[in-house]
Amino acid sequence: METDLMSCFYLLLLMVICDGFHVRGPSGPLIVQLGGSVMLPCFVETPLPMQELEIEWKRNDSETLVHWWQNGESHPESQNPSYRERAHFFIEEIAQGNFSLLLTNVTREDAGVYKCAVYTNKDSDETLIEIKEIERLIVSGAHVISAYAGEDITLNCSVDSHIPAENIEQVLWMKMDGEILVLLYEHGEVHTDSSHERYMDRVELFSAEERNKGNFSLRLKDVRTDDKGLYTCSAFSGAFSDNTTVEVQQLGFSSMQVGIFVLCALGFVIGSLILGYFSYTSFKNNDDSGRALAIQWGHVLCPNITMAIVFILWGVTDGFFTEAATCSALNGFRILFLLWIALHLKTVQGYPRQIINRLAIPLQYAVISVIAYSPIVVDVWYNITTGGKVGLLIFLLSGPLSTLLYILYIITTVCRGRTLQEGAGLSHDITELSNFLRLFVIINTYGFQSGLLALALIPVFAQNFIYRCLYYLPTYLSWISWMILEVVTASASIYVHYVFVDNVKERDALTCVTAFLHILTAMIMFISIKYSSGRESDSRNTGTQQRLSHLVVFMFGSVVVVLVNAVVLLVELILKARKGQRTVDLRVVLLPTECVFAVCCIALQISAFWKRNRISIREEIDRLGRSCGCKQEHRDSPPQCDEHELENLAPEAQPSGS
């Protein structure tokens, strides 16, 4: 029995020795991610002697040597160059029978059948491993484009994927500087409405047939100087993503921009410098002839109308409509500003002079307010219900309608030959109402707070308070209190705009706008004071020193301010053509310059107000002081009412020449 068992054991051992070893591989084809790593399985269940072991990895289709192991070490120098430093053994596990190969940085050419052959002195075996599919998502097309502004260009982007192009989840075109969304393709549809406003209606992809071939190139129409920069085309599908970049550089000026350069140069050189010189000469020589008047009108009209047109053209070509509209309005309505301050206004008699005196500043205030705050109102309009839209419309129209009715009132009053003294403070009341509406829009848009709303209502309530004080306080002291209140209100309004507007660009611009509008409010207040005091005659042109100061302010507004506008616009065009992006919001430069000009005009108003009323103001201050002194003395010693001292002070309140 024991002999039979031993016979069976030796028989089985002989069968194993005769059968040799079997090399095992994967149970099926492998699917590999492009650019990733993959392990090609190859192993034996029983470890083999290392001294006589040889392992050979080859491509089964081309017999290309992938890797080789012999005499206890690998031989990377024998590898095909395409696999060098990419195919590696698990050296520590070879002794245990693991002959698998690690293939890194997989390429599309790595797809195919691989053979793992194992040799010993007595036997050999092999197995086949197939890399069936390379999962890939490759985006290509990187290049550089040079073009002229106004041309149409194509930004190349090609998507190569094992996934059908119509099943790609998303393709995204972005402008890198500023992370601006140019165009979005998602789930088979092109979402043009999601593009940034700068690229709205100017970008498109190729046809659906081209997209199915993987062509996601972008067609950019009417190239602008601010289109210069780096663009990325990114594709996404599941866990796969890739991108490529396209650079748009060396953008030349379009014919429209060349025209802007020419108009700026001609408007300033001819309108401001040449006509300004002749206009200054006529002012200096007191020349009131028709020729001098024509030169003076040309000096006011030509440069400002030219710059207004230039900013409109700039807004059309570059697409910054709100900014361009504000700058154009500043230049256009500066004409009324200059006519209001100009010395030659004395030659304009009758209805035009009266209308300009009363409407120049309020009209500029109204136009700048509407243009600067319209985008905010539009945003609010689209975010509220129908009932809210009706209420907002009624609420906001009160300011423009009041201004329109006031303009009609002034024109009809002047044409009927009636005095403008009645209702002199009406324009200031309308302006204060508009200030409240502006501040209310900002507070309601960027976060409603009851405290800030109360701050916005201060000027409205203060109007009634000061009007009541006019019955108890001296007139000129009430007006001085009014001026102080205007400074406090303007400071609060500027603070609210700067702190609560979250968009940095709009915050800076709106802060400058509100400062300028409050300066105009102060100018309107002085005009109201002048007419309410019954002094309609223009005293600005009396006196050599006063005439010189007005001439300096007039030349500053008609020459220096125009020069700043022209230079800032030209520098912005040049820098944007060179860098491909905006450097500064033009409103942040032009509005402070306009504020300086307006402050100079206020200084002239204050000077005229003081020269005209200084005697009366001193009388009221003395009278108020004597009144307070009398009351105090009456409390201390009632019998002494110091009438004799009042008689002595009375002549001092009436100096000679009063």
Secondary structure as GFF3:
##gff-version 3
##sequence-region A 1 658
A	DSSP	alpha_helix	2	19	.	.	.	ID=ss1
A	DSSP	beta_strand	30	33	.	.	.	ID=ss2
A	DSSP	beta_strand	38	40	.	.	.	ID=ss3
A	DSSP	beta_strand	54	59	.	.	.	ID=ss4
A	DSSP	beta_strand	65	70	.	.	.	ID=ss5
A	DSSP	beta_strand	73	74	.	.	.	ID=ss6
A	DSSP	three_ten_helix	76	78	.	.	.	ID=ss7
A	DSSP	three_ten_helix	81	83	.	.	.	ID=ss8
A	DSSP	beta_strand	87	89	.	.	.	ID=ss9
A	DSSP	three_ten_helix	91	96	.	.	.	ID=ss10
A	DSSP	beta_strand	101	103	.	.	.	ID=ss11
A	DSSP	three_ten_helix	108	110	.	.	.	ID=ss12
A	DSSP	beta_strand	112	119	.	.	.	ID=ss13
A	DSSP	beta_strand	124	135	.	.	.	ID=ss14
A	DSSP	beta_strand	137	140	.	.	.	ID=ss15
A	DSSP	beta_strand	143	148	.	.	.	ID=ss16
A	DSSP	beta_strand	153	155	.	.	.	ID=ss17
A	DSSP	beta_strand	158	161	.	.	.	ID=ss18
A	DSSP	three_ten_helix	165	167	.	.	.	ID=ss19
A	DSSP	beta_strand	170	175	.	.	.	ID=ss20
A	DSSP	beta_strand	180	186	.	.	.	ID=ss21
A	DSSP	beta_strand	189	191	.	.	.	ID=ss22
A	DSSP	three_ten_helix	192	194	.	.	.	ID=ss23
A	DSSP	beta_strand	203	205	.	.	.	ID=ss24
A	DSSP	alpha_helix	208	212	.	.	.	ID=ss25
A	DSSP	beta_strand	218	220	.	.	.	ID=ss26
A	DSSP	three_ten_helix	225	227	.	.	.	ID=ss27
A	DSSP	beta_strand	229	237	.	.	.	ID=ss28
A	DSSP	beta_strand	240	252	.	.	.	ID=ss29
A	DSSP	alpha_helix	255	266	.	.	.	ID=ss30
A	DSSP	pi_helix	267	274	.	.	.	ID=ss31
A	DSSP	alpha_helix	275	284	.	.	.	ID=ss32
A	DSSP	alpha_helix	290	318	.	.	.	ID=ss33
A	DSSP	alpha_helix	321	341	.	.	.	ID=ss34
A	DSSP	three_ten_helix	343	347	.	.	.	ID=ss35
A	DSSP	alpha_helix	351	382	.	.	.	ID=ss36
A	DSSP	alpha_helix	386	415	.	.	.	ID=ss37
A	DSSP	alpha_helix	426	446	.	.	.	ID=ss38
A	DSSP	alpha_helix	450	469	.	.	.	ID=ss39
A	DSSP	alpha_helix	475	500	.	.	.	ID=ss40
A	DSSP	alpha_helix	504	532	.	.	.	ID=ss41
A	DSSP	alpha_helix	544	555	.	.	.	ID=ss42
A	DSSP	pi_helix	556	560	.	.	.	ID=ss43
A	DSSP	alpha_helix	561	579	.	.	.	ID=ss44
A	DSSP	alpha_helix	586	636	.	.	.	ID=ss45
A	DSSP	alpha_helix	643	649	.	.	.	ID=ss46
A	DSSP	three_ten_helix	651	653	.	.	.	ID=ss47
###
